[in-house]
Structure formats: C-alpha cells, structure tokens
Amino acid sequence: MLESIYLVGLKFINMLKPYSFLFLLSFSLLSINLADAQSSNEDALFIKKIYNQILNDGDCYDWLHQLSTVYGGRLAGSKNADRAVLFTKSIMDTIGFDKVYLQECIVPHWERGAPEQVDAHFNGQIKQLRATALGNSPGGKAKAEVIEVFSLDEVKKLGRNAIEGKIVFYNRPMNPSQIRTFNAYGGAVDQRGTGPAIASRFGAVATVVRSMTTMTDGVPHTGVTIFGEDKPTPAAAISTLDADWLSAQLKKGKVEISLETHGQLLPDVISHNVIGEIKGSTYPDKIILVGGHLDSWDIGGGAHDDGAGCVHSMQVLRTMRKLNYQPKHTIRCVLFMNEENGLGGGKAYAEASNKNQEYHMAALESDSGGFTPRGFSVDAENDVFAPRFKMMTEWLPLLEPYGLSLTKGGSGADINPLKGQKGMLIGFRPDSQRYFDFHHTSEDTIDAVNQRELELGAASITSLIYLIDKYGL
C-alpha cells in the first residue's frame, strides 16, 4: 500500500517537472513586483515628507521676501547684485552644505540713469507715454515722426527711404491663443531683442516697442536689446495700453514722438555665481545641479524673475538636510549671475565645469516664476535622450498625485551650455498664465508671489531631484 502511494506521488512529481521553470519564474516575478511595490511605497512616503517639511517649515518665502525687498533689482554689475551675492552665500553657509563658494564671471555693466521721458505729439497736443528704456541701450534724445511696423522683415522691406530719420514703433502683440505664454513670448520678443538694431541699420533715430505681455495695462516691461555691429540708438518699451492708443492715433494721422533716455553701457566688471553642494556618498563625481539666476532687472524686486528660482534651489538642499537625507550623487545648488543681459554666469560655469572634466548627470533650472507647479520639460542630446526620458516617465505615478507632468522641451538658458556633457537638462514648469503680467516690470515684487505656490514649487523640484538621485539615469 505504502509502495503504491509512493509510486503515485513520484509519478505526479515527474509530471510537474516540465512546468517547474514556469513556477519558479512566476514566483520570481511576484517577488520583483512585491519589491517594486515596496520601493514605490517608500518613495511615495518620502515625497510626502518632502511636501510636509516645505509646506510646514519651509524657508524659501522668507528668503525671497528679503532678497526682493532689501536687495531689490539686482542687475549684473550693480551694487545690489554684489550685495545679493553675499546675502545668498550667507544663507548657504548656515544650511550646512559640504562646500560653499563664489565663482568669478565677467558681466556687462549697464546703468539706466535718470527716468525716461517719452511723449507723443499729435494735433497740437502732447500725451506722455508710460515707458522704460531697454537694457544695454544708450541714452539720447530724439524727436521724429513715428512709423508703425509689425515685424523685422517689414522694416527691411520698407528700406532706408521709408525708415531714415523716423522713430520705428514695433507693435506685434504676444499671441493670446498660445496656451503656454512662453511660446507667445518667443513669437514676439525678436522686436525687443534685435528690433532696435534693425531699425538703426536702416536709419531710424530711435525705437519704441510694445511691451512683452499678454496683459493690456499701463505697465511698461524692460528687457535686453542687442545692437551688435549696428549703431546703438535710444530704445524704449511702452505699455500695451499706450501701444494700442498710439496705433489707433496713427490711423487718424501723423504722430511724432519725443524721447529722452539716459542709459550707459559701462566697461565689463567681475561678478560671481554663488554655489553650494552636498557631496554624494556613492557617486560624488556625478553631479545633479539645481539652480536659478540671481540677477534681475533694476526696476522691480526680481521676485518671480528669478528670485523664486534661487530660493527654490536653496530649499532643495535645505530640505534634504532637514530630512537627514544623504544623496548618492553630489547635489549642487548654483545661483547664476547675468542671465538677463549676457549669460556671463552660465558661460563661466560651463567653461569651468568642462575644464575640470565634470559630469552633470542632470541639471534643473527654475526660471519661470513662483506660480503653481505643473511639471517639468526635459532636454538632452539626441543620442541619450530617449532611454533616459523613458526611465523618468516611470516615476509619473509618484509625481502625478501632485499635479506634475514630464514633457519633452527646453530647459534653461543658464544650464543649456552643459548640454554637451550629455546629461539630462530639465526646466521647471509652473503655470505660465500670469508670469508675463510681472516679467521685467516694477510690479515683480514679493506681493506678486503666493507663498503656498512658491513652496509647492520647491517641493516639486525637491521630489524630482530625490528620484533622480535615488535611481540615477
């Protein structure tokens, strides 16, 4: 009897042998899935800790309040920019970074001088236009008939006969149908960036430009203009309300503008990037950079552009220290100088990094304001982008509960020179609808920043940096 039972049992085992591999494979896959689930739960819990720490005990809003009110406009080369360098370094010194230092960079030094005066003369009347000189433009006086155009090509087509001796008025609005306002900005900003140079090339004595904003209001927006080899002539932006008025008036008849600006482009000076880092425990030679630009235009407080990006970046490392998180890779916070009118800081950083044969596995720049976070756009060299981006999208289940997405797109002006190192370049993307209400204006103050939105941005960035550090690329 026992022998019969034994033989039956042996026969049953032999029948199962062909399926033993499948059984083991299924068991192994189950083990892997359980491990993945456990890891995912750990990540979700840690990301929740990040949000809790920043939303309950974050420092970024207080830092931004001081940076944008005490130090205000911080145009590269100015005393305020120098003071902001020392202020942010002093913050990093107290956070407990492994290393904090200043990195020299050469920057332009432009000063606005006395307030601008731009008046429209029509039918024996005078109307003062709300205006601000464009960065790097020279001071000067001009009075001439206005000619309205809507593109650089239109100036070229009109030619010297129509343009010489006139004041060119560029009046192409930002396209309101663009959902992402940065795309609308990109479609209009050539008028400000090189429009005055093109006008000067064809004999214009000065230029006025419609402000770069989707808002219709009385606030003028400054920004850089570049003359290159063309003769520098006075250039100013006027508010969108005044641009609309001037356009309507020109349809009725002739208008002259008298313009007086006082800008001076002085010799280049030495300034500094501010850098702090936590050394990686496992891969210290692989760097994850997070940064923003410390300089801002002189007429406001530079709160959204780009004080927000600077305090976001410092908060990332501050939170890691608060949570006793030791990164595997070196996490480096960089506050770049001179993004607004020259990129001196970004260029100097990349040059030094390449010289030292550093490798930035990832670099993230926050330079889109302190508004509600929506996600990140990612860029890299074509030969490395696809597999790494695919890996990053596997983290979406951890990011989507916080309203965050990952898309292919641009990163940031300061980190773009690092692209040749073949790491991933990432741009922080908050909601863009209100950004150009404040961009490059006197209205870009701490009052325009919502504390919770700013802190949510810092938590979003910290979460992504954590995932990159834990899993690598």
Number of C-alpha atoms within 10 A of each C-alpha: 5 7 8 9 10 11 11 12 12 11 11 11 12 11 11 11 11 10 11 12 11 11 13 11 12 12 12 12 12 12 12 12 12 12 12 12 12 12 12 15 13 12 18 17 12 16 22 15 16 23 22 13 18 24 18 9 12 22 18 24 23 12 20 27 21 16 27 25 15 13 18 26 27 28 28 34 24 19 13 19 24 19 15 23 22 14 17 19 19 12 14 24 15 9 17 16 19 13 13 19 15 16 16 16 20 20 23 22 19 21 21 21 12 11 12 19 18 23 18 21 18 16 9 5 8 14 13 13 23 21 28 27 31 26 26 25 26 19 22 18 15 18 19 19 16 25 20 19 18 16 17 17 12 12 23 15 10 12 15 17 9 15 22 16 19 24 29 28 28 28 23 19 21 22 16 14 9 12 11 12 21 15 14 19 19 12 15 22 22 15 27 26 16 16 26 34 27 21 29 25 22 20 21 25 25 29 28 29 32 28 37 29 28 19 18 14 14 16 23 28 30 25 23 18 24 20 18 9 8 14 14 21 22 26 31 31 27 27 24 25 18 23 26 15 12 20 16 11 14 15 10 9 9 13 19 19 23 19 25 21 25 18 23 17 15 12 10 13 13 14 23 27 24 26 21 23 23 23 21 20 12 12 14 15 16 21 24 27 22 29 27 30 29 32 32 31 27 22 19 22 30 33 31 29 29 29 34 33 30 30 28 35 27 28 26 27 26 23 23 18 16 15 13 9 12 16 22 21 22 24 29 26 29 30 31 28 37 30 24 21 22 17 21 24 30 25 23 20 23 20 14 12 15 15 9 9 11 14 17 24 21 27 28 27 30 30 26 24 30 33 25 19 26 19 22 24 19 22 23 25 14 8 8 13 17 14 10 14 18 10 14 18 14 10 17 15 13 20 19 13 10 18 12 18 18 21 15 15 13 16 24 25 17 28 26 19 17 23 17 13 18 18 23 23 26 27 27 25 26 24 17 19 13 15 22 22 20 23 26 28 23 18 20 28 22 24 12 16 19 13 20 15 19 26 29 21 29 30 28 27 25 25 23 20 22 23 16 19 23 13 10 18 15
